[in-house]
Amino acid sequence: MAAKAILYAENQLGVHEVHERVSRLLVDLDVLLADLDKAQDRKRDLNERFSDREVELIDEMRSVHVSYSDTRFNSEMKLWRRKDKDLMRIQVEINTALSEIQGREYDLDIIKLRIRAGCSRMEELGGYLHYLAAVKEGETAQTQADNSNKKDTTTT
């Protein structure tokens, strides 16, 4: 009888299939979190390179334009930043890293939702299996009571 219930749970309800799917998603989640961490590290490195290049550019321009007032220097600096090829290249790399991070975060949200749905399904199936067990237990108790009554009537 227990084998029949296990087959029903496996074949009809798909308990094992749901468990396997969630287990695979957990592995995917682990890989995705590692990839997200690498992308965030890359973004931090690029931000540092961007800041370093900005400081270099300021030093270069200060040495060339010593006579500029702070106000003029700051307004010109905005233009020099936009024209600096190294800063532009690093900014493109930062934007690419940000895009990668956003994509990974989206994938992360989707995987979390799928895991949550799988866990909900497992809880639902668990409740259903408890219900089936209670029904079966009730049937067994009724059968035993009927058998007991039959013995009592035959002995009297």
C-alpha positions as CSV (number, residue, x, y, z in Angstrom):
1,M,0.0,0.0,0.0
2,A,2.9,2.4,0.8
3,A,4.5,1.7,-2.6
4,K,1.2,2.7,-4.2
5,A,1.1,6.0,-2.3
6,I,4.7,6.7,-3.3
7,L,4.0,6.0,-6.9
8,Y,1.0,8.3,-6.8
9,A,3.0,11.1,-5.2
10,E,5.8,10.7,-7.7
11,N,3.8,10.0,-10.9
12,Q,0.6,11.9,-10.4
13,L,1.6,14.8,-8.1
14,G,5.2,15.2,-9.3
15,V,6.7,15.6,-5.9
16,H,10.2,14.5,-6.9
17,E,10.1,16.6,-10.1
18,V,9.3,19.7,-8.1
19,H,12.1,19.0,-5.7
20,E,14.6,18.4,-8.5
21,R,13.6,21.6,-10.2
22,V,14.0,23.6,-7.1
23,S,17.4,21.9,-6.4
24,R,18.6,22.9,-9.9
25,L,17.4,26.4,-9.4
26,L,19.4,26.6,-6.1
27,V,22.5,25.6,-8.1
28,D,21.7,28.3,-10.7
29,L,21.2,30.8,-7.9
30,D,24.6,30.0,-6.5
31,V,26.3,30.5,-9.9
32,L,24.4,33.7,-10.6
33,L,25.3,35.1,-7.2
34,A,29.0,34.4,-7.9
35,D,28.7,36.1,-11.4
36,L,26.9,39.1,-9.8
37,D,29.7,39.4,-7.3
38,K,32.3,39.4,-10.0
39,A,30.4,42.0,-12.0
40,Q,30.1,44.2,-8.9
41,D,33.9,43.9,-8.3
42,R,34.5,44.9,-11.9
43,K,32.3,47.9,-11.5
44,R,34.2,49.0,-8.3
45,D,37.5,48.6,-10.1
46,L,36.3,50.6,-13.0
47,N,35.0,53.4,-10.7
48,E,38.5,53.5,-9.1
49,R,40.2,53.7,-12.5
50,F,37.7,56.5,-13.5
51,S,38.5,58.4,-10.3
52,D,42.3,57.9,-10.8
53,R,42.1,59.2,-14.4
54,E,40.1,62.2,-13.3
55,V,42.8,63.1,-10.7
56,E,45.4,62.7,-13.4
57,L,43.5,64.9,-15.8
58,I,43.1,67.6,-13.1
59,D,46.8,67.5,-12.4
60,E,47.6,67.7,-16.2
61,M,45.3,70.6,-16.7
62,R,46.4,72.5,-13.6
63,S,49.9,72.4,-14.8
64,V,48.9,73.6,-18.2
65,H,46.4,76.3,-17.1
66,V,48.0,77.7,-14.0
67,S,46.6,81.2,-14.6
68,Y,42.9,80.0,-14.6
69,S,40.8,81.0,-11.6
70,D,39.1,78.1,-9.7
71,T,35.7,79.0,-11.3
72,R,37.0,79.0,-14.8
73,F,39.1,75.9,-14.2
74,N,36.1,74.0,-12.9
75,S,33.9,75.0,-15.8
76,E,36.6,74.1,-18.3
77,M,37.2,70.9,-16.4
78,K,33.7,69.7,-17.3
79,L,34.5,70.1,-20.9
80,W,37.9,68.4,-20.6
81,R,36.3,65.5,-18.8
82,R,33.9,65.0,-21.7
83,K,36.7,65.1,-24.3
84,D,39.1,62.8,-22.5
85,K,39.3,59.6,-24.4
86,D,40.4,57.5,-21.4
87,L,37.5,58.7,-19.3
88,M,35.1,58.1,-22.1
89,R,36.4,54.6,-22.6
90,I,36.2,53.8,-18.8
91,Q,32.7,55.3,-18.7
92,V,31.6,53.0,-21.5
93,E,33.0,50.0,-19.5
94,I,31.2,51.2,-16.4
95,N,27.9,51.4,-18.3
96,T,28.5,47.9,-19.6
97,A,29.2,46.6,-16.1
98,L,26.1,48.3,-14.8
99,S,24.0,46.8,-17.5
100,E,25.5,43.4,-16.7
101,I,24.7,43.9,-13.0
102,Q,21.1,44.9,-13.7
103,G,20.6,41.9,-16.0
104,R,22.0,39.5,-13.3
105,E,19.8,41.1,-10.7
106,Y,16.8,40.6,-12.9
107,D,17.8,37.0,-13.4
108,L,18.3,36.7,-9.7
109,D,14.8,38.0,-9.0
110,I,13.3,35.5,-11.5
111,I,15.2,32.5,-10.0
112,K,14.1,33.6,-6.5
113,L,10.5,33.7,-7.6
114,R,10.7,30.3,-9.2
115,I,12.2,28.8,-6.1
116,R,9.5,30.4,-4.0
117,A,6.8,29.0,-6.3
118,G,8.5,25.5,-6.1
119,C,8.6,25.7,-2.3
120,S,4.9,26.7,-2.2
121,R,4.1,23.8,-4.5
122,M,6.0,21.4,-2.2
123,E,4.1,22.8,0.8
124,E,0.8,22.4,-1.1
125,L,1.7,18.8,-2.0
126,G,2.8,18.1,1.6
127,G,-0.6,19.3,2.8
128,Y,-2.3,17.2,0.2
129,L,-0.3,14.1,1.2
130,H,-1.2,14.7,4.9
131,Y,-4.8,14.9,3.8
132,L,-4.5,11.6,1.9
133,A,-2.8,10.0,4.9
134,A,-5.6,11.1,7.2
135,V,-8.2,9.8,4.8
136,K,-6.4,6.5,4.6
137,E,-6.0,6.4,8.4
138,G,-9.7,7.0,8.8
139,E,-10.5,4.2,6.3
140,T,-8.2,1.9,8.1
141,A,-9.7,2.8,11.5
142,Q,-13.2,2.2,10.0
143,T,-12.3,-1.1,8.6
144,Q,-10.8,-2.2,11.9
145,A,-13.9,-1.1,13.7
146,D,-16.1,-3.0,11.2
147,N,-14.0,-6.1,11.6
148,S,-14.1,-5.7,15.4
149,N,-17.9,-5.4,15.3
150,K,-18.1,-8.5,13.1
151,K,-16.1,-10.5,15.6
152,D,-18.3,-9.2,18.4
153,T,-21.5,-10.3,16.6
154,T,-20.2,-13.7,15.7
155,T,-19.0,-14.5,19.2
156,T,-22.4,-13.6,20.7
